[in-house]
């Protein structure tokens, strides 16, 4: 018995649709709350080649929604753990794990070999970057996002008349203003629902089945279980801000463009630390875990506006919080008061600091 028998006998799909899936190659950006169900159902449906792109590691707080991981995976690279999991389930799929975050340097190389790109990321800089790369490569893009109790799904860049992500969000919003689920919380079922809808749209694009969410955005509210869709149209003004070629794309600092502040990872922060720099923890006093570091200054975000004098002598300031959201707000606040200071937010906050080996200085 063919494991795809139930799909093949489906009217409108058949052996032709299954063969199209088998010959397709898909890049999935992010193996988290959205990426997990996307990967589950692309693999189950029989997509022939799947590349998983994620530079993050599995953490305990991921397990309420990132259902392809378990306790045994804690500390592992998500892309590698995902591929390891699926290779044990399906031997007929060609898997590739890329344990890096997508960037202006690697986007072209990563995305070029694939027929379709699915963006399961959780931040605006990555969404704009992936969109712009797909536009330049003329690759269809399945988009999905969640915020608290609502999710949205669409398909971009199917053809020259299709909308793209910039048509939906013409102005780059600030990640400091719109937190991700690590800051606002999420019920694990919601990314499961939205991820499944994204997988469905991907299968429709690849196989030719049904009506695709082209030039439409589907919204789902988990509190009411209501759905509605919004028609969108191309915005030529918005597209004027997009890069016209790869050289222009590589010149864009997407994080700075979206957030108004530069970010660093922990390795960069420790590498740059020295005379004239301050490492500032803007978490509230009761927040765990503590960071033990001789160069650390503790100024909770709630009192930061009243304690600006503590930062007057610093030349460079590295802010961090629990997940990297409040630290962006802190850096923007200080930049407005001290425009000559070099201010940075540490990406991912304390949650991204996996060990204390560097913290005992």
C-alpha positions as CSV (number, residue, x, y, z in Angstrom):
1,X,0.0,0.0,0.0
2,X,1.3,3.4,-0.9
3,X,1.6,5.7,2.1
4,X,0.0,8.5,0.0
5,X,-3.0,6.4,-1.1
6,X,-5.5,8.7,0.8
7,X,-4.1,11.7,-1.0
8,X,-3.9,10.1,-4.4
9,X,-7.6,9.0,-4.4
10,X,-8.6,12.6,-3.6
11,X,-10.5,14.2,-6.5
12,X,-8.4,17.0,-8.0
13,X,-5.2,15.8,-6.5
14,X,-4.4,12.3,-7.8
15,X,-1.0,10.8,-8.8
16,X,-0.1,14.1,-10.7
17,X,-0.4,16.1,-7.5
18,X,1.6,13.6,-5.5
19,X,4.3,13.6,-8.1
20,X,4.5,17.4,-8.0
21,X,5.0,17.2,-4.3
22,X,7.7,14.5,-4.6
23,X,9.6,16.7,-7.1
24,X,9.3,19.9,-5.0
25,X,11.9,21.5,-2.9
26,X,10.9,23.8,0.0
27,X,12.9,26.0,2.4
28,X,11.3,26.5,5.8
29,X,12.6,29.5,7.7
30,X,12.2,28.8,11.4
31,X,11.6,25.5,13.2
32,X,9.6,27.0,16.1
33,X,5.9,27.3,16.9
34,X,4.9,27.7,13.2
35,X,7.8,25.7,11.7
36,X,6.9,22.6,13.7
37,X,3.4,21.9,12.2
38,X,4.6,23.2,8.8
39,X,7.4,20.6,8.8
40,X,5.1,17.8,10.2
41,X,2.6,18.1,7.4
42,X,4.9,18.9,4.5
43,X,6.8,15.7,5.4
44,X,3.6,13.7,5.9
45,X,2.3,14.9,2.5
46,X,5.5,13.8,0.8
47,X,7.4,16.9,-0.3
48,X,10.6,15.6,-1.8
49,X,13.2,18.0,-0.5
50,X,12.9,20.1,2.7
51,X,15.5,22.5,4.1
52,X,15.2,23.7,7.7
53,X,16.8,27.1,8.5
54,X,17.1,28.1,12.1
55,X,20.1,29.2,14.2
56,X,18.4,28.9,17.6
57,X,18.5,26.1,20.2
58,X,15.7,24.2,21.9
59,X,14.7,25.7,25.2
60,X,12.3,24.5,27.9
61,X,9.8,27.3,27.2
62,X,9.5,26.2,23.5
63,X,7.9,22.9,24.4
64,X,4.3,24.1,24.8
65,X,4.1,24.8,21.0
66,X,7.2,23.4,19.2
67,X,5.8,19.9,19.1
68,X,8.5,18.2,17.2
69,X,10.9,18.6,20.2
70,X,10.9,17.1,23.7
71,X,13.0,17.3,26.8
72,X,15.7,15.2,25.3
73,X,16.3,17.9,22.7
74,X,17.0,20.8,25.1
75,X,20.1,22.6,24.2
76,X,20.2,21.1,20.7
77,X,20.2,23.2,17.5
78,X,16.6,23.3,16.3
79,X,17.4,22.7,12.6
80,X,19.5,19.7,13.4
81,X,17.1,18.3,16.0
82,X,14.2,18.7,13.5
83,X,16.0,16.9,10.7
84,X,17.1,14.1,13.1
85,X,13.5,13.7,14.1
86,X,12.1,13.5,10.6
87,X,14.8,11.3,9.2
88,X,13.7,8.6,11.6
89,X,10.1,9.0,10.4
90,X,10.4,9.3,6.6
91,X,13.2,7.8,4.6
92,X,11.9,9.0,1.2
93,X,12.6,12.8,1.9
94,X,15.8,14.6,1.3
95,X,16.5,16.7,4.4
96,X,19.0,19.6,4.9
97,X,19.6,21.3,8.2
98,X,21.1,24.9,8.2
99,X,21.8,25.9,11.8
100,X,22.2,29.6,11.0
101,X,19.8,32.5,11.0
102,X,19.0,33.8,7.6
103,X,20.8,37.0,6.8
104,X,21.7,39.3,3.9
105,X,24.9,37.3,3.5
106,X,23.4,33.9,3.1
107,X,19.8,34.5,1.9
108,X,20.5,34.1,-1.8
109,X,22.5,30.9,-1.4
110,X,20.0,29.3,1.0
111,X,16.8,30.2,-0.9
112,X,17.9,29.8,-4.6
113,X,17.7,26.0,-4.9
114,X,14.1,25.8,-3.7
115,X,10.7,26.1,-5.5
116,X,8.9,27.6,-2.5
117,X,9.9,29.4,0.7
118,X,7.8,29.3,3.9
119,X,8.5,32.0,6.5
120,X,7.8,30.8,10.0
121,X,10.0,33.4,11.7
122,X,8.8,35.5,14.6
123,X,10.3,38.9,13.9
124,X,9.9,41.8,11.4
125,X,13.5,42.1,10.2
126,X,13.5,38.5,9.1
127,X,10.1,38.8,7.4
128,X,11.2,41.8,5.4
129,X,14.5,40.2,4.5
130,X,12.9,36.9,3.4
131,X,10.3,38.8,1.4
132,X,12.8,40.9,-0.4
133,X,15.0,37.9,-1.2
134,X,12.0,36.0,-2.6
135,X,11.0,38.9,-4.8
136,X,14.5,39.2,-6.2
137,X,14.6,35.4,-6.8
138,X,11.0,35.3,-8.1
139,X,10.1,32.6,-5.5
140,X,6.6,32.1,-4.1
141,X,6.5,32.8,-0.4
142,X,4.0,31.4,2.2
143,X,3.7,33.8,5.1
144,X,2.2,33.3,8.6
145,X,2.3,35.2,11.9
146,X,0.7,35.1,15.3
147,X,0.2,37.7,18.0
148,X,-1.5,36.8,21.3
149,X,-4.9,35.3,20.2
150,X,-4.8,36.0,16.5
151,X,-2.9,34.5,13.5
152,X,-2.7,35.4,9.8
153,X,-1.7,33.6,6.7
154,X,-1.1,34.6,3.1
155,X,0.8,33.7,-0.1
156,X,3.0,36.2,-1.8
157,X,4.9,36.6,-5.0
158,X,3.2,33.9,-7.0
159,X,3.5,35.9,-10.2
160,X,4.0,39.5,-11.4
161,X,0.4,40.5,-10.3
162,X,0.8,39.0,-6.8
163,X,1.1,41.0,-3.6
164,X,4.2,40.7,-1.4
165,X,4.8,41.3,2.3
166,X,5.6,45.0,1.8
167,X,2.1,45.5,0.4
168,X,0.6,44.2,3.6
169,X,3.0,46.2,5.8
170,X,4.3,49.2,3.8
171,X,6.1,50.7,6.8
172,X,8.6,48.7,8.7
173,X,7.0,48.4,12.2
174,X,9.2,48.4,15.3
175,X,9.8,45.1,17.0
176,X,10.1,47.1,20.2
177,X,6.5,48.2,19.7
178,X,5.0,44.8,18.7
179,X,6.5,42.1,20.9
180,X,6.8,38.4,19.9
181,X,5.2,35.5,21.8
182,X,8.1,35.3,24.2
183,X,7.1,38.7,25.6
184,X,3.3,38.5,25.4
185,X,2.6,34.8,25.7
186,X,0.9,32.3,23.4
187,X,-1.4,29.3,23.7
188,X,0.5,26.5,21.9
189,X,-2.6,25.5,19.9
190,X,-2.6,28.8,17.9
191,X,0.7,28.4,16.1
192,X,-0.3,24.8,15.5
193,X,-3.5,26.0,13.7
194,X,-1.7,28.8,11.7
195,X,1.3,26.5,10.9
196,X,-1.2,23.9,9.5
197,X,-2.9,26.5,7.4
198,X,0.6,27.6,6.0
199,X,1.4,24.0,5.2
200,X,-1.9,23.7,3.4
201,X,-1.2,26.8,1.3
202,X,2.2,25.4,0.5
203,X,0.8,22.1,-0.7
204,X,-1.8,23.9,-2.8
205,X,0.9,26.1,-4.4
206,X,3.1,23.1,-5.2
207,X,0.4,20.7,-6.4
208,X,-2.0,23.1,-8.1
209,X,-4.9,22.0,-5.8
210,X,-7.6,24.5,-4.9
211,X,-7.7,28.2,-4.6
212,X,-4.6,29.9,-3.1
213,X,-4.6,32.8,-0.6
214,X,-3.1,35.1,-3.3
215,X,-3.8,38.8,-2.7
216,X,-5.7,37.8,0.4
217,X,-4.8,37.5,4.1
218,X,-6.7,35.0,6.2
219,X,-7.2,35.9,9.9
220,X,-8.0,33.5,12.7
221,X,-9.0,34.5,16.2
222,X,-8.5,31.7,18.8
223,X,-10.8,33.3,21.4
224,X,-13.8,33.3,19.1
225,X,-12.8,30.6,16.6
226,X,-13.8,33.1,13.9
227,X,-12.0,33.6,10.6
228,X,-12.2,36.4,8.0
229,X,-10.1,37.4,5.1
230,X,-8.9,40.7,3.8
231,X,-8.3,41.6,0.2
232,X,-5.0,43.4,-0.5
233,X,-3.5,45.0,-3.6
234,X,0.0,46.1,-4.7
235,X,1.4,49.2,-3.2
236,X,3.9,50.7,-5.6
237,X,5.0,53.3,-3.0
238,X,5.8,50.5,-0.5
239,X,7.7,48.6,-3.2
240,X,9.9,51.6,-4.0
241,X,11.6,51.1,-0.6
242,X,12.5,47.5,-1.5
243,X,16.0,46.6,-2.8
244,X,16.3,46.5,-6.5
245,X,19.1,44.0,-6.6
246,X,21.3,41.8,-4.4
247,X,23.9,44.5,-3.8
248,X,21.2,46.8,-2.5
249,X,19.7,44.0,-0.3
250,X,23.1,43.3,1.2
251,X,23.6,47.0,2.1
252,X,20.4,47.0,4.2
253,X,20.6,46.6,8.0
254,X,17.2,45.0,8.4
255,X,17.3,45.0,12.2
256,X,18.3,48.7,12.3
257,X,15.6,49.6,9.7
258,X,12.9,47.9,11.7
259,X,13.9,48.5,15.2
260,X,15.8,51.8,15.0
261,X,18.6,50.3,17.1
262,X,21.4,47.9,16.5
263,X,21.5,44.5,18.0
264,X,24.3,42.2,19.1
265,X,24.5,38.6,20.1
266,X,26.2,37.7,23.4
267,X,29.5,36.7,21.8
268,X,29.7,40.2,20.1
269,X,28.8,41.9,23.4
270,X,31.5,40.1,25.4
271,X,34.0,40.6,22.6
272,X,33.4,44.4,22.5
273,X,33.2,44.9,26.3
274,X,36.0,47.0,27.7
275,X,36.9,50.4,29.0
276,X,34.0,52.8,28.5
277,X,31.3,50.2,28.0
278,X,28.4,49.3,30.3
279,X,26.3,46.1,30.4
280,X,22.9,47.0,31.7
281,X,20.2,44.6,32.8
282,X,16.8,46.3,32.5
283,X,14.8,43.3,33.9
284,X,12.9,43.9,37.1
285,X,14.6,43.0,40.3
286,X,12.7,39.7,40.9
287,X,13.2,38.3,37.4
288,X,15.3,35.1,37.1
289,X,17.8,33.9,36.3
290,X,20.4,36.4,37.7
291,X,23.4,37.2,35.6
292,X,26.7,37.3,37.7
293,X,29.1,39.6,36.0
294,X,31.5,42.2,37.5
295,X,30.8,44.7,34.7
296,X,27.0,44.5,35.2
297,X,24.7,47.5,36.0
298,X,21.2,46.7,37.1
299,X,18.6,49.4,36.2
300,X,15.0,48.1,35.8
301,X,13.1,49.4,32.8
302,X,10.4,50.7,35.1
303,X,12.9,53.2,36.7
304,X,15.3,53.8,33.8
305,X,13.9,57.2,32.8
306,X,14.6,58.5,36.3
307,X,18.1,57.1,36.5
308,X,19.7,58.3,33.2
309,X,22.5,59.9,35.2
310,X,24.0,56.5,35.8
311,X,24.7,56.1,32.1
312,X,26.3,59.5,31.5
313,X,29.9,58.4,31.6
314,X,29.5,55.4,29.4
315,X,30.7,55.5,25.8
316,X,28.9,52.3,24.7
317,X,25.9,50.7,26.4
318,X,24.8,47.1,25.9
319,X,21.2,46.5,27.2
320,X,19.6,43.2,27.8
321,X,16.4,41.8,29.3
322,X,14.6,38.5,29.4
323,X,14.0,38.1,25.6
324,X,15.3,41.2,23.9
325,X,12.2,43.3,23.6
326,X,12.5,45.7,26.6
327,X,16.2,46.1,25.9
328,X,15.3,47.5,22.4
329,X,13.0,50.0,24.1
330,X,15.7,50.9,26.6
331,X,18.3,51.4,23.9
332,X,15.9,53.7,21.9
333,X,15.2,55.7,25.0
334,X,18.9,56.3,25.8
335,X,19.6,57.1,22.1
336,X,17.0,59.9,22.3
337,X,18.7,61.4,25.4
338,X,22.3,60.6,24.5
339,X,22.5,60.5,20.7
340,X,26.3,60.4,20.7
341,X,26.5,57.2,22.7
342,X,26.8,53.8,21.0
343,X,23.7,51.9,22.3
344,X,22.9,48.3,21.5
345,X,20.3,45.7,22.4
346,X,21.5,42.1,23.0
347,X,19.4,39.8,20.8
348,X,17.3,37.2,22.6
349,X,18.1,38.6,26.0
350,X,19.0,36.3,28.9
351,X,17.1,33.5,27.3
352,X,19.7,33.4,24.5
353,X,22.5,33.0,27.0
354,X,22.7,29.2,27.2
355,X,25.5,28.8,29.7
356,X,27.1,30.8,32.6
357,X,30.6,30.1,31.4
358,X,31.1,33.7,30.2
359,X,29.1,35.2,33.0
360,X,31.6,34.8,35.9
361,X,33.9,37.7,34.9
